[in-house]
């Protein structure tokens, strides 16, 4: 995932696009080590490639039970 995102950011930047990295999170049932490493990819890539990042694209949606489907 990291390599793919790095390549996409690099290609977009090289093409002259204004790049914004949109972070995602994994559900907590994947475990703290996996979810933590997954989240770090976005912040690390943003820092290394000097692009802005939205830490979690779905903050206003995923954290609001009224916007989610029932089970």
N, CA, C and O atoms as a GROMACS GRO file, in nm:
protein
  284
    1UNK      N    1   0.082  -0.118   0.000
    1UNK     CA    2   0.000   0.000   0.000
    1UNK      C    3   0.087   0.125   0.000
    1UNK      O    4   0.064   0.220  -0.076
    2UNK      N    5   0.187   0.124   0.086
    2UNK     CA    6   0.276   0.241   0.094
    2UNK      C    7   0.343   0.268  -0.041
    2UNK      O    8   0.347   0.382  -0.087
    3UNK      N    9   0.394   0.163  -0.103
    3UNK     CA   10   0.461   0.180  -0.233
    3UNK      C   11   0.365   0.231  -0.339
    3UNK      O   12   0.401   0.318  -0.419
    4UNK      N   13   0.243   0.179  -0.340
    4UNK     CA   14   0.145   0.225  -0.439
    4UNK      C   15   0.107   0.370  -0.417
    4UNK      O   16   0.101   0.448  -0.513
    5UNK      N   17   0.081   0.408  -0.292
    5UNK     CA   18   0.046   0.547  -0.264
    5UNK      C   19   0.163   0.641  -0.296
    5UNK      O   20   0.143   0.750  -0.349
    6UNK      N   21   0.284   0.598  -0.264
    6UNK     CA   22   0.402   0.678  -0.295
    6UNK      C   23   0.412   0.702  -0.445
    6UNK      O   24   0.439   0.814  -0.489
    7UNK      N   25   0.392   0.597  -0.522
    7UNK     CA   26   0.398   0.611  -0.667
    7UNK      C   27   0.288   0.702  -0.719
    7UNK      O   28   0.313   0.786  -0.806
    8UNK      N   29   0.166   0.688  -0.667
    8UNK     CA   30   0.055   0.773  -0.713
    8UNK      C   31   0.081   0.920  -0.682
    8UNK      O   32   0.057   1.007  -0.766
    9UNK      N   33   0.130   0.948  -0.561
    9UNK     CA   34   0.160   1.087  -0.524
    9UNK      C   35   0.271   1.140  -0.613
    9UNK      O   36   0.264   1.254  -0.661
   10UNK      N   37   0.373   1.060  -0.635
   10UNK     CA   38   0.484   1.102  -0.721
   10UNK      C   39   0.439   1.131  -0.863
   10UNK      O   40   0.480   1.232  -0.922
   11UNK      N   41   0.358   1.044  -0.920
   11UNK     CA   42   0.310   1.065  -1.056
   11UNK      C   43   0.220   1.188  -1.066
   11UNK      O   44   0.230   1.265  -1.162
   12UNK      N   45   0.132   1.205  -0.969
   12UNK     CA   46   0.042   1.321  -0.970
   12UNK      C   47   0.120   1.451  -0.958
   12UNK      O   48   0.094   1.547  -1.030
   13UNK      N   49   0.215   1.453  -0.867
   13UNK     CA   50   0.297   1.572  -0.847
   13UNK      C   51   0.380   1.602  -0.971
   13UNK      O   52   0.390   1.718  -1.014
   14UNK      N   53   0.439   1.498  -1.029
   14UNK     CA   54   0.521   1.517  -1.150
   14UNK      C   55   0.438   1.569  -1.266
   14UNK      O   56   0.490   1.638  -1.354
   15UNK      N   57   0.310   1.536  -1.268
   15UNK     CA   58   0.222   1.582  -1.375
   15UNK      C   59   0.173   1.724  -1.350
   15UNK      O   60   0.101   1.781  -1.433
   16UNK      N   61   0.211   1.782  -1.237
   16UNK     CA   62   0.172   1.918  -1.206
   16UNK      C   63   0.043   1.931  -1.129
   16UNK      O   64  -0.008   2.041  -1.110
   17UNK      N   65  -0.011   1.819  -1.083
   17UNK     CA   66  -0.136   1.822  -1.007
   17UNK      C   67  -0.110   1.873  -0.865
   17UNK      O   68  -0.003   1.848  -0.809
   18UNK      N   69  -0.206   1.942  -0.809
   18UNK     CA   70  -0.202   1.976  -0.667
   18UNK      C   71  -0.253   1.854  -0.593
   18UNK      O   72  -0.370   1.816  -0.606
   19UNK      N   73  -0.166   1.794  -0.517
   19UNK     CA   74  -0.196   1.665  -0.454
   19UNK      C   75  -0.242   1.684  -0.310
   19UNK      O   76  -0.180   1.758  -0.233
   20UNK      N   77  -0.350   1.615  -0.275
   20UNK     CA   78  -0.401   1.611  -0.138
   20UNK      C   79  -0.418   1.464  -0.103
   20UNK      O   80  -0.489   1.392  -0.172
   21UNK      N   81  -0.354   1.421   0.002
   21UNK     CA   82  -0.360   1.283   0.046
   21UNK      C   83  -0.476   1.268   0.143
   21UNK      O   84  -0.485   1.340   0.243
   22UNK      N   85  -0.566   1.174   0.114
   22UNK     CA   86  -0.684   1.151   0.197
   22UNK      C   87  -0.665   1.023   0.276
   22UNK      O   88  -0.667   0.914   0.220
   23UNK      N   89  -0.648   1.037   0.407
   23UNK     CA   90  -0.622   0.921   0.492
   23UNK      C   91  -0.747   0.841   0.522
   23UNK      O   92  -0.859   0.891   0.519
   24UNK      N   93  -0.724   0.715   0.549
   24UNK     CA   94  -0.830   0.624   0.589
   24UNK      C   95  -0.787   0.552   0.716
   24UNK      O   96  -0.670   0.557   0.755
   25UNK      N   97  -0.882   0.486   0.781
   25UNK     CA   98  -0.852   0.406   0.900
   25UNK      C   99  -0.910   0.267   0.882
   25UNK      O  100  -1.008   0.247   0.810
   26UNK      N  101  -0.849   0.174   0.948
   26UNK     CA  102  -0.898   0.036   0.949
   26UNK      C  103  -0.988   0.018   1.071
   26UNK      O  104  -0.969   0.086   1.172
   27UNK      N  105  -1.085  -0.072   1.063
   27UNK     CA  106  -1.167  -0.102   1.181
   27UNK      C  107  -1.078  -0.155   1.294
   27UNK      O  108  -0.979  -0.223   1.269
   28UNK      N  109  -1.114  -0.125   1.418
   28UNK     CA  110  -1.029  -0.164   1.532
   28UNK      C  111  -1.013  -0.315   1.549
   28UNK      O  112  -0.920  -0.359   1.615
   29UNK      N  113  -1.102  -0.395   1.490
   29UNK     CA  114  -1.090  -0.539   1.508
   29UNK      C  115  -0.969  -0.597   1.433
   29UNK      O  116  -0.941  -0.716   1.446
   30UNK      N  117  -0.898  -0.516   1.356
   30UNK     CA  118  -0.775  -0.562   1.292
   30UNK      C  119  -0.657  -0.560   1.389
   30UNK      O  120  -0.550  -0.611   1.358
   31UNK      N  121  -0.677  -0.503   1.505
   31UNK     CA  122  -0.574  -0.500   1.608
   31UNK      C  123  -0.497  -0.369   1.607
   31UNK      O  124  -0.484  -0.304   1.503
   32UNK      N  125  -0.444  -0.330   1.724
   32UNK     CA  126  -0.378  -0.200   1.736
   32UNK      C  127  -0.249  -0.188   1.653
   32UNK      O  128  -0.220  -0.080   1.601
   33UNK      N  129  -0.174  -0.295   1.640
   33UNK     CA  130  -0.049  -0.285   1.563
   33UNK      C  131  -0.078  -0.261   1.415
   33UNK      O  132  -0.018  -0.173   1.353
   34UNK      N  133  -0.170  -0.338   1.358
   34UNK     CA  134  -0.202  -0.325   1.216
   34UNK      C  135  -0.268  -0.189   1.188
   34UNK      O  136  -0.230  -0.120   1.093
   35UNK      N  137  -0.366  -0.152   1.269
   35UNK     CA  138  -0.436  -0.026   1.244
   35UNK      C  139  -0.344   0.094   1.264
   35UNK      O  140  -0.354   0.193   1.191
   36UNK      N  141  -0.254   0.084   1.360
   36UNK     CA  142  -0.158   0.192   1.382
   36UNK      C  143  -0.061   0.209   1.266
   36UNK      O  144  -0.035   0.320   1.222
   37UNK      N  145  -0.009   0.098   1.217
   37UNK     CA  146   0.082   0.103   1.103
   37UNK      C  147   0.012   0.151   0.977
   37UNK      O  148   0.070   0.225   0.897
   38UNK      N  149  -0.112   0.109   0.959
   38UNK     CA  150  -0.192   0.153   0.844
   38UNK      C  151  -0.208   0.305   0.847
   38UNK      O  152  -0.187   0.371   0.745
   39UNK      N  153  -0.245   0.359   0.962
   39UNK     CA  154  -0.266   0.504   0.975
   39UNK      C  155  -0.136   0.581   0.953
   39UNK      O  156  -0.139   0.691   0.896
   40UNK      N  157  -0.024   0.527   0.997
   40UNK     CA  158   0.104   0.596   0.982
   40UNK      C  159   0.146   0.615   0.837
   40UNK      O  160   0.218   0.710   0.805
   41UNK      N  161   0.101   0.527   0.749
   41UNK     CA  162   0.138   0.538   0.608
   41UNK      C  163   0.100   0.676   0.554
   41UNK      O  164   0.179   0.738   0.483
   42UNK      N  165  -0.018   0.724   0.587
   42UNK     CA  166  -0.066   0.850   0.533
   42UNK      C  167   0.013   0.970   0.587
   42UNK      O  168   0.054   1.057   0.511
   43UNK      N  169   0.034   0.973   0.717
   43UNK     CA  170   0.108   1.086   0.775
   43UNK      C  171   0.255   1.083   0.733
   43UNK      O  172   0.314   1.187   0.705
   44UNK      N  173   0.314   0.964   0.728
   44UNK     CA  174   0.454   0.953   0.686
   44UNK      C  175   0.471   0.997   0.540
   44UNK      O  176   0.564   1.071   0.508
   45UNK      N  177   0.383   0.951   0.454
   45UNK     CA  178   0.391   0.986   0.313
   45UNK      C  179   0.371   1.136   0.292
   45UNK      O  180   0.440   1.197   0.211
   46UNK      N  181   0.276   1.194   0.364
   46UNK     CA  182   0.253   1.338   0.352
   46UNK      C  183   0.378   1.416   0.394
   46UNK      O  184   0.416   1.513   0.328
   47UNK      N  185   0.439   1.373   0.501
   47UNK     CA  186   0.561   1.440   0.548
   47UNK      C  187   0.675   1.422   0.448
   47UNK      O  188   0.742   1.519   0.411
   48UNK      N  189   0.696   1.299   0.403
   48UNK     CA  190   0.809   1.269   0.314
   48UNK      C  191   0.795   1.334   0.177
   48UNK      O  192   0.895   1.374   0.117
   49UNK      N  193   0.672   1.345   0.126
   49UNK     CA  194   0.650   1.400  -0.008
   49UNK      C  195   0.603   1.545  -0.006
   49UNK      O  196   0.577   1.604  -0.111
   50UNK      N  197   0.593   1.601   0.113
   50UNK     CA  198   0.554   1.742   0.131
   50UNK      C  199   0.420   1.773   0.064
   50UNK      O  200   0.406   1.869  -0.011
   51UNK      N  201   0.321   1.688   0.095
   51UNK     CA  202   0.186   1.711   0.045
   51UNK      C  203   0.092   1.722   0.165
   51UNK      O  204   0.116   1.659   0.268
   52UNK      N  205  -0.014   1.800   0.152
   52UNK     CA  206  -0.110   1.810   0.262
   52UNK      C  207  -0.188   1.679   0.276
   52UNK      O  208  -0.205   1.603   0.181
   53UNK      N  209  -0.233   1.654   0.399
   53UNK     CA  210  -0.308   1.530   0.426
   53UNK      C  211  -0.431   1.562   0.511
   53UNK      O  212  -0.426   1.644   0.603
   54UNK      N  213  -0.541   1.496   0.478
   54UNK     CA  214  -0.660   1.493   0.563
   54UNK      C  215  -0.647   1.360   0.638
   54UNK      O  216  -0.658   1.254   0.576
   55UNK      N  217  -0.623   1.362   0.770
   55UNK     CA  218  -0.592   1.239   0.842
   55UNK      C  219  -0.696   1.127   0.826
   55UNK      O  220  -0.660   1.010   0.817
   56UNK      N  221  -0.825   1.164   0.822
   56UNK     CA  222  -0.929   1.062   0.807
   56UNK      C  223  -1.042   1.121   0.724
   56UNK      O  224  -1.117   1.206   0.772
   57UNK      N  225  -1.053   1.076   0.602
   57UNK     CA  226  -1.150   1.129   0.507
   57UNK      C  227  -1.293   1.126   0.561
   57UNK      O  228  -1.371   1.218   0.533
   58UNK      N  229  -1.329   1.024   0.636
   58UNK     CA  230  -1.468   1.004   0.677
   58UNK      C  231  -1.498   1.049   0.820
   58UNK      O  232  -1.594   1.002   0.880
   59UNK      N  233  -1.418   1.139   0.875
   59UNK     CA  234  -1.437   1.180   1.014
   59UNK      C  235  -1.580   1.222   1.044
   59UNK      O  236  -1.639   1.174   1.141
   60UNK      N  237  -1.637   1.307   0.964
   60UNK     CA  238  -1.772   1.357   0.992
   60UNK      C  239  -1.881   1.258   0.956
   60UNK      O  240  -1.998   1.279   0.989
   61UNK      N  241  -1.845   1.150   0.890
   61UNK     CA  242  -1.943   1.049   0.850
   61UNK      C  243  -1.933   0.925   0.938
   61UNK      O  244  -2.031   0.885   1.002
   62UNK      N  245  -1.816   0.865   0.942
   62UNK     CA  246  -1.798   0.738   1.013
   62UNK      C  247  -1.820   0.751   1.163
   62UNK      O  248  -1.855   0.653   1.229
   63UNK      N  249  -1.800   0.869   1.217
   63UNK     CA  250  -1.814   0.886   1.362
   63UNK      C  251  -1.952   0.935   1.402
   63UNK      O  252  -1.975   0.967   1.518
   64UNK      N  253  -2.045   0.942   1.306
   64UNK     CA  254  -2.181   0.986   1.334
   64UNK      C  255  -2.279   0.870   1.310
   64UNK      O  256  -2.307   0.837   1.195
   65UNK      N  257  -2.331   0.809   1.415
   65UNK     CA  258  -2.420   0.693   1.400
   65UNK      C  259  -2.544   0.724   1.316
   65UNK      O  260  -2.600   0.633   1.254
   66UNK      N  261  -2.589   0.847   1.313
   66UNK     CA  262  -2.708   0.881   1.234
   66UNK      C  263  -2.683   0.874   1.085
   66UNK      O  264  -2.778   0.870   1.007
   67UNK      N  265  -2.558   0.873   1.043
   67UNK     CA  266  -2.525   0.868   0.901
   67UNK      C  267  -2.489   0.727   0.854
   67UNK      O  268  -2.455   0.707   0.737
   68UNK      N  269  -2.496   0.629   0.944
   68UNK     CA  270  -2.460   0.492   0.910
   68UNK      C  271  -2.585   0.404   0.899
   68UNK      O  272  -2.685   0.428   0.966
   69UNK      N  273  -2.576   0.304   0.814
   69UNK     CA  274  -2.686   0.208   0.801
   69UNK      C  275  -2.695   0.121   0.925
   69UNK      O  276  -2.594   0.094   0.990
   70UNK      N  277  -2.816   0.079   0.956
   70UNK     CA  278  -2.834  -0.016   1.065
   70UNK      C  279  -2.781  -0.152   1.026
   70UNK      O  280  -2.756  -0.180   0.909
   71UNK      N  281  -2.766  -0.235   1.125
   71UNK     CA  282  -2.712  -0.370   1.098
   71UNK      C  283  -2.814  -0.463   1.047
   71UNK      O  284  -2.784  -0.579   1.021
   0.00000   0.00000   0.00000
